[in-house]
C-alpha cells in the first residue's frame, strides 16, 4: 500500500487538509476570518456566493479535502526530484505557491463571494496554507521513508 506514490501523496494531502480545516474552524469561532477554507470550496462547487447551511459546509469540507489531497499528490511527485533535506521548508514553499496561485485566479476571474478578500482573511489563509504545507511535507516524508524501508 505505501509503495504507491499517488496514495502516499493523497494521504499526506488529506492529513494536511484535515489540520488546515480544523485551524479554519477555530478561526471562524474566534471571528478572525469570514472566509474559511471550506467556504472557498463551497462557493466553487455550488457556483454561488450565498453558501450558508449545513449541507454547504459539508460539501465545502469534502470538496476542500479532495482538493488538498490532489495537491498532496502533486507534492509527492515532486519529492523524488528534490533532495530530502529541508523537506518541511520545501513543503511550505509549495503550499504558499499554491495559495498565491489560488488567490491570483480568484482575483483574475473575480469570483463572487470571494472577492474582495479582507486583510485578516488573507493573513489567516497564509498561515493556514503554511500549516498545510508543513503537515503535508512531514507526513509525505514519513510515508516516503516507510516505502523505502520495505
C-alpha positions in Angstrom: 0.0 0.0 0.0 2.7 2.5 0.9 4.6 1.6 -2.2 2.2 3.7 -4.3 3.4 7.3 -4.6 -0.1 8.6 -5.6 -1.7 7.0 -2.5 1.1 8.4 -0.3 0.5 11.9 -1.7 -3.2 11.6 -1.3 -2.9 10.6 2.4 -0.3 13.3 3.1 -2.5 16.0 1.4 -5.6 14.7 3.2 -3.9 14.9 6.6 -2.7 18.4 5.8 -6.2 19.3 4.7 -7.8 18.0 7.9 -5.4 20.0 10.1 -6.0 23.0 7.8 -9.8 22.7 8.2 -9.5 22.4 12.0 -7.4 25.5 12.1 -10.1 27.2 9.9 -12.9 26.2 12.2 -11.0 27.7 15.1 -10.5 31.0 13.2 -14.2 31.2 12.5 -15.1 30.6 16.1 -12.7 33.3 17.1 -14.1 35.6 14.4 -10.7 36.0 12.8 -11.9 35.2 9.3 -15.2 35.3 7.4 -13.8 33.1 4.6 -12.8 29.8 5.9 -11.3 27.2 3.5 -14.4 25.1 3.3 -16.4 28.2 2.2 -14.0 28.8 -0.7 -14.6 25.2 -1.8 -18.4 25.5 -1.3 -18.5 28.7 -3.4 -16.7 27.0 -6.2 -18.7 23.8 -6.0 -22.1 25.4 -5.7 -21.4 28.4 -8.0 -23.0 31.0 -5.8 -21.8 33.3 -3.0 -24.5 32.6 -0.5 -23.3 29.2 0.9 -24.8 29.1 4.3 -26.2 26.0 5.9 -25.1 22.6 7.0 -25.1 21.0 3.5 -22.9 23.8 2.1 -20.4 23.3 5.0 -20.3 19.6 4.5 -19.9 19.9 0.7 -17.3 22.6 1.3 -15.3 20.5 3.7 -15.4 17.4 1.5 -14.5 19.5 -1.6 -11.6 21.1 0.2 -10.3 17.8 1.5 -10.4 16.3 -2.0 -8.6 19.4 -3.3 -5.9 19.3 -0.6 -5.5 15.6 -1.3 -4.9 16.3 -5.0 -2.4 19.0 -4.1 -0.6 16.4 -1.9 -0.4 14.1 -4.8 1.4 16.8 -6.8 3.8 17.3 -3.9 4.5 13.6 -3.6 5.6 13.5 -7.3 8.0 16.4 -6.6 9.7 14.6 -3.8 12.0 12.4 -5.9 13.1 15.5 -7.9 14.0 17.3 -4.6 16.6 16.5 -2.1 15.1 15.1 1.1 16.9 17.8 3.1 14.7 20.7 4.2 11.6 18.9 3.1 9.4 20.9 5.5 10.7 24.2 4.0 10.0 22.8 0.5 6.5 21.8 1.5 5.9 25.2 3.0 7.1 26.9 -0.3 4.9 24.6 -2.3 1.8 25.4 -0.3 2.5 29.1 -0.4 2.8 29.0 -4.2 -0.5 27.1 -4.5 -2.1 29.7 -2.1 -0.8 32.5 -4.2 -2.0 31.0 -7.5 -5.5 30.4 -6.0 -5.6 34.0 -4.8 -4.4 35.1 -8.3 -7.1 33.1 -10.1 -9.8 34.4 -7.7 -8.8 37.9 -8.5 -8.4 37.3 -12.2 -11.8 35.7 -12.6 -13.4 38.0 -9.9 -15.1 35.0 -8.1 -18.2 36.3 -6.5 -18.3 35.7 -2.7 -14.5 35.5 -2.5 -13.5 38.9 -3.8 -12.8 41.3 -2.1 -10.5 39.5 0.4 -10.1 41.2 3.7 -6.6 41.6 5.1 -7.4 39.5 8.2 -8.6 36.7 5.9 -5.6 36.9 3.7 -3.3 36.6 6.8 -5.2 33.8 8.3 -5.2 31.9 4.9 -1.5 32.4 4.6 -1.0 30.8 8.0 -3.5 28.0 7.0 -1.5 27.4 3.8 1.7 27.3 5.9 0.2 24.8 8.3 -0.9 22.7 5.3 2.5 22.7 3.7 4.3 21.8 6.9 1.9 19.0 7.8 1.8 17.6 4.3 5.5 17.6 3.9 6.0 16.0 7.3 3.5 13.2 6.5 4.8 12.8 3.0 8.4 12.5 4.3 7.4 9.9 6.8 5.4 7.8 4.3 8.3 8.1 1.8 10.7 6.8 4.5 8.3 3.8 5.2 8.1 3.0 1.5 11.9 2.9 1.1 12.3 0.8 4.2 10.0 -2.0 2.9 
